[in-house]
Structure formats: structure tokens, C-alpha cells
Amino acid sequence: MFALFSRRRGWRTISLLSTICVFVVVAAYKLILVPAVEEELQPVVVYSENLPTPLVPVWEKPGSHHVYLANGCFLFITRTMSLTKVRRTMFDIQKRFNDRYGYPYVFLSEQPLSELFQESARYMAGPNVSVEFGLIQEEDWGYPEWIVPERAEQAAMDWAEANDMAADRAGYRHMLRYWAGPFASHPLMQKYRFMWRLEPGSHYTCDFEYDPFLYLESRRLSYGFSISFTEMPDAVPSLASAAREFVSENAEIFEETASSSNSLGWLFDMEYNRCQFLTNSEIVDLDFIRSKKYLRLFGHLDRKGGMYYERWSDATVRSLAVAMFLNSTQVAWLDDIGYKHDLLNNCPTSVERQMRCACDPAKSSHRLPMSCSARWSTSARSINPNDI
């Protein structure tokens, strides 16, 4: 009887000790491990202590601190048939960056996107992220009145034949023209200060350890790029002369700005070198795109017809505008962003950064002879616009 009682007391003691151990483990988990994990998941807010940083809290995930966002959005210009490519790009950007931040998406299209497309985009973005869809204004998509469609179509076929490539469709040229300027005036874009362009089918190959929107805002940067390259010679044969004509006809624009307010040395070194940014992954301050000087340059180049009679693109226009109106301290080469689209890609060179990437730095486009990224670091100096 005494032995039975002892065994029962022993089991009760063991049971009590087990309960205490479980309690201690759970308490330790809640007090130590959970806060550490939550802290690790917090986004890194990048800011400069020397500059004003107008950050506004917009939403809070359960169990986390406030997330401060810049006034920016992702922008797709796409079609229903590109849904699979859009999903692929959204998957990357959400997993690598936006699941921790919640920046909104804007989709613009010439024709209404299908219900399946819209449902898929909202699902990919998640419940806490705003997703808006808008139609491009009819007057902004099509041949301008000063362009002769037949001449434009013939020019596209001639260029394609000379370069053994497929001729650009008219809709493709309309899209490039829209990206060059009119997109920033769309009603859905009016409330945003910054735009991060997303190209359907592009890949983001590295985790983001900071917020590029806030990086630009806090440092008063107007433009961010990850890849730049040299355009083909016969794609932009008359661009340099059009640029010189703009300078001579708009002297007051350059008289109003300081002599150090450009980076034309990147584009002109004795002659026009055809360098341009890959705009497919650009992050841009829309106040710059909406500025009087930018719109005047866009209007001048638009009237020249090079986007239809030659092969100028939005990259051609944007690169000239950046070099003409911004100095090197207003532009960021975001070389730590892992990005891939078609044959062009950017992979960080930092060994530490590569630990959070799925890309091969040996194949990064900045290593190619056609790259202009290294040139930006060494030659983006201000020169007299009259000397280009």
C-alpha cells in the first residue's frame, strides 16, 4: 500500500514538473523568440538624418509596428493576354519586397482587363494592398495628328528588314510614346508622387533590404535605374540634332537653372554616344515627369516623329531628359537590385548582397561592352548644353 502511494506521489511530482517545464518553454517563446522574429520581419526604413523625411503611416499588420511608406505605386501598362507574365512579376515583387510594405498597384490598359485578370491581380497583391484598374485615354493612345500612319508603318518595316527583326506593331509604338510622357497625367496617377514601373514577365532576383521608394524620397532623388545600355545606331539617327535644336529654341530653360544642373557628360563626349536607361525597371519622381521643362522636351521630340519614323522609345526620351535636367546627385544607380528581363539583367557585385539573391553576377549586364552603367559613375558630369 505504501509502495503504491509512493508511486502515485512520484507520478504526480513528474506531472507537476512537466507542466512547469511546458509553462516555462511557452513563456520563453512568447517573451524572447516571438519578439525577435517580429523584429526581424520589420521592413528597413532608409532615411537621411540630414534631410526632412515626410513619412506617413498607412497601415499596420497585426502584431507588428507601423510601416511608413512613401507616396508611391507600382505601375503596369498591360493587356489581358499578358496575365501569366504579370502574375510572375507580381509573385517576385511581393515575395521579395511588397509583402512587408504594401505599396499599391495601378494597372492601365487600352482595353478593359478581364474579370479573371483583375481577380488574379488582387489575389497576388493580397488583402492589404490597393489595386486599381484604369483605361488609357483615347487621345493618348494612337497616332498623333502630325504623324502619317502609312509612312510610320513603312519606316517600321524598313528598319525591321535592315536589322533582320520583326516589325514593331503600331500598338507597340503607341505604348512607348505613352510611357515617354502621357502616363503621368492619367487620373489614377495624379495622387502619386513616385512610380515604380513593372514590366510583365520581368524577374526580381534579390530580396530587398530597404525601401527604394523611401530611398529616393528621403534623399530628394528624382530617378533610379538598375540597367543602362547603348542603343543601336540606326534606331536614333536624328536624336542628337533634335536635342541641339531644343537647346537653341529653349535657352530660357537653361538660363533659369544652375550650370551644374545636368549630367549631359554621360550622353555627350565629343558626340552623342546613344547611352540610355532601361526604363522597364525605373523608379521615378512623377513631379519630374510632370514638370514644365520635361513636358516641353517631350513635346519637341514628339513633334519630330522619331518614335514612329525612327525607333526612338520612352527610354530614349527619358534618358535625354534626365541627362539634360538632372545632375548626378539627383539620380541613383540602384546596382544592388537584382533584376532580369529578356537578355538584360542586373546582379549585385557585393558578396554579402548575393546571399539574398538568385542570380549570377558574372552574367550581369553592367559587365557587357554595351553597358553604360559604369560610364554613369565616371562621366555623369555637367556640361554646357550649347556644347552638345
N, C-alpha and C positions, 0 to 999 in steps of 0.2 A: 504493500500500500504506500509506504513511504517512498519507495523507488518510483512508483507511478506518479506520485505528486511531484517528485523532483524532476522527472522527465517533462511533465506539463509545465512546471515553472521554467525549465530550460527553454522549451519551445516558445513560451510567452516572451522570455527575455530576447531570444533571437528575433522573434516577430517585431518586438518593440524597437530593437536596434536596426532592423531592416527598414522600418517605417521612418526612423530618424535619418538614416542614410539617404533614402529617397527624397525626403524633405530638403536635406542639405544640398543634394545634387540639383534639384529643381530650383532652389533659391539661388544657387551659384549661377545656374544657367540664365535666370532672369536678370540677375544683378550684374553679371560680368559679360557673358557671351553675347546675349541679345543686343545690349547697347553697342558692343564692339562691332557686331555685324551691321547694325543700323548705321553706325557712324561710317563704316567702310562703304556703304552704299550711297552715301550722300554725294551729290554732284560737287565738283570742284568749281567754286566761283572765282574766276580770274578777274582781277581789277588792279588798277594802279592807285596807290595811296596818294599820288600827287595830282590826280585828276578827279573832277566830280563824276560820280557814278550814279546816275538816276535809275536805280533798280526798283522794281515794283513786284511785291509778292503776288502771285496769281493763283496758285493752288497748293494744297498740301496733301501728300499721301498719308494714309493712316499710319501712325507710329513713326513718322519722320518729321524733320524740321521743314520750315518754309523753303520753297525753291524760288529763287529770284531769276526772272527771265528778262531778256532784252525785248524790245518791241519788234519782233521778227517773225517770219514764217518761212516754211518750205514752199516752193512753187514748182508744180508740174504743168507743162503745156503738153497735152497728150490727146490720144484718141481711145475709143473703146477697145479697138483691136490690140492695143498695147497693154492690156490688163496684166498679163503674165509678167511682162518686164517691169511694170510698176510695182507689182507685189514683191518681186525680187529685190528691187531697190529699197522699198519701204521696210522689208524684213531686215536688211542690213542696217539702215539708218536707225530703226527702232532698237534693235539689239545692241548696236554699238554705241548709241548716244541717246536717242529721244525717249526711251522708256524711263529714263531718270529725270527728264526735264519737261516733256510735254508741250513742245512747241507746236503751233497749229499748222495745218496743211491747207493750201489753196490749189485747186485744180481748175485750169482754164482749158477750154476746148472750142473748136469751131462748130461742132455739132454736139447735141446733148449726149452725155455719157450714159450708158445703160444703167438700169437699176442694179444689176449684178455688179457692175464696176463700182458704183457708189457704195453698195453694201460691203464689198470686199475692202475698199479703201478705209472705210470706217472701222471695220474689224481689225485690219492690220495696224491702224493707229492706236486703237484701244479706247476704252470708255472715257478717259480723262482728257482726250485730245480733240480739239475742234477741227473739223474737216468741212470745207466749203467748196462748192462747185459753181462755176460761172461760165457763161458763154462769151466768147470774144466778140466785141462789137463788129458789125458787118463792115463798117468803114475802115476798120484797121486790118482787115484780112482780105487781100485781093490786090490786083494791080492798081497802083496809084494812077490818077488820070493822065499823068505825063509820060507813062510807060506804054510803049506799043507792044501788046502781047505777042504778036507774030514775031517781032524782032527778038523779044526776050526768049521765046521758045527756040528760035533758030540759033541764038547765041548759046543756049544750054546744050543743044545737040552738037554744035561745032566744037565746043570745049570738051564734051564727053568723048567725041571721036578722036580728037587730038591727044587725049590722055588715056584712051582705051578704058573708059569708065562709063557706067550707066548715066544717062542724062538726068539731071535733077527734075523732079516734078514741080509744077508751078506751086503746089501747096507747100512744098518744102521751102522754096524761096520766100513765100509769104510768111512762113513761120520764122525764118531767120530775120526777116525785116521786123516782125513783131517783137522778137526778143531784143532787137537792137534799140528799141525805144518805146513804142506804144504800150507795152505790157504794164509799165509802171503807172499808167493813168487809168487802168481798169478799176471800176468801183470797188471790187473786193480787195484791191491792193492799197487803197487810199489810207487805210488805218494803220498800215505798217511802215516802219522806218527801215528795217533790214530785210533782205530777201536772200535765201539760200536756194540756189537752183538745183533741182534734182532731175536727172536725165533718166528716162525709163530704160532699165536694163543695166545701169551702171552699178558698180560694186564699191562698198566701203569696207576696206580690208583690215582696219585697225580700230580698237576700242578708243573712244575719246576720253581723255583725262581732264578736259577743260571744255568750256562752252565757247565755241568760235564766235557766236553772236555777241556775247559779252566781251570777248577779247577785242573785237572791232569797236564796240561801243565805248568801252572804258578807255581805250587808247585813241579815240577820235580818228579811227581809220575809216576810209571810205571804200576800200576794195581789198578783197582777199582772194588769192588764187593758189592752186596747187600744181598746175602744169602750164608751161608755155612752150611754144614751138614756132618753127619758121614756116610760113605759108608758101605754097608753090608759086613760082614767079609769074606764070600766066594767069593766075587767079586774081591778081590785084595790080595789073599793069599801069593803071592810071590813078591809083590811090594817092601816091606822093604828090602828084601835080594838083589833085583836088585838095589835099591838105594845105599846100602852099597858097593856093587860091583863097582858101578860107582865112588863113592868117592875114593875107593882104587886104581882104574885104572886111575884116572884123578887128581892126587894130585897137579899137577902144576896149575890147575884152581883155587884151593882153596888157594894155596900159593901166588897167584898173588893178591888176594883180602884181605881186612882188616878182622880182626877177628869178627868185628861187622856187617858184610855184609850179614847176613842171618837171617831168622826167624824160624829156624828149631824147636825151642822150642814149636811152635804151633802144629807141627806134631808128634814130638817125646818127650815123657815124660816117661822115662824108656823103653817104647816100642812104636811102631807105632800105632797111635790112629785112623787112617783112616779118618781124617778130610779132607774135600775138599770144594772148592768154587763151587757154582752153576755158571757154565760158560755161561749159557743161557742169562745172562744179563750183562756180563762182559764188562768193558771198559779198553782197554789195549794199552800200548805203543808198537807199532809194532817193534820198534828198539830192544826191549827186546826179542820178539819172533824171530827176525832175528839174534840175537847175536850168537857168536860162542859157548858160553857155553850152551845156551838154545838148539841150534841145536845138539850139541854133546849129551846132555842128552836125547833129543827126539830120536836121532838115536840109542842110547844104549837101551832105553826102547822099541823102535820099533823092534829091533832085538830080544828082549826077547820074543816077540809074545804075550804078555799079553792082547793086545787089541783084539785078536782073540781066544786064548786058555783059557783065563780067561775072566774077564769082566771089564778090565781097560777101561777108557774113556778119552776123552780130558780133563775132569775135574781132573782126576787122575794125568795126566801128568802135566797140568798147575799148579795145587796146589803144587806138589812136586818141580817144577821149581821155583815158586815164593818163597816158603819157603827156598829153597837151595841157591838162588842167590840174593834175595832182603831182605832188613831189614824192620822193621815195619814202618819206616818213608817214605818208598817208596811205600807203599800200603795204600789204603783208603777203609775203610768200609763205603760205601755210604748208611748209615742207614736211611737217610731221603728220599730215593727214594721209592715210592710206586710201588710194582711190584708183579705180580701174574702169576704163570704158573703151571698148574695142581694143585697138592695139596700144593705146596710150595708158600709162599707169604711173602712179607715184607711190614710192615705198620709202618710209623714213630710213635715214642712214644711221641713226642712233641705235646701238646695240640694245640699250635698255628699252627704247621705244619699240623695237622689233619684237620684244617678248609678248606684246599685246597685239600682234599683227599676224596676218596670214598672207604675206606677200614676199617676193624675192627682191631684195634691194639691188641685186646685180642686174635686174631687168628694169629698174626704174627709168622712166623716160628722161629724167634730167641727165642721164649719162650718155644719151644719144647726141650725135653731132647736130641734129636738127633742133635740139632744145635751146630755149632762150632763158631758162631759169637762172643759170649761173651768171649769165650776162646781166640779169636784173640786179644781182648782188654787187656787180662791179661797175656797171655803166649807167645805172638809172640816175643820171645827174641832170641838172637843169642847164639848158642852153637857150640862146636867143631864138625865139620862134621864127624870126626872119632869116635865120641861117639854115633852116632845114632844106 
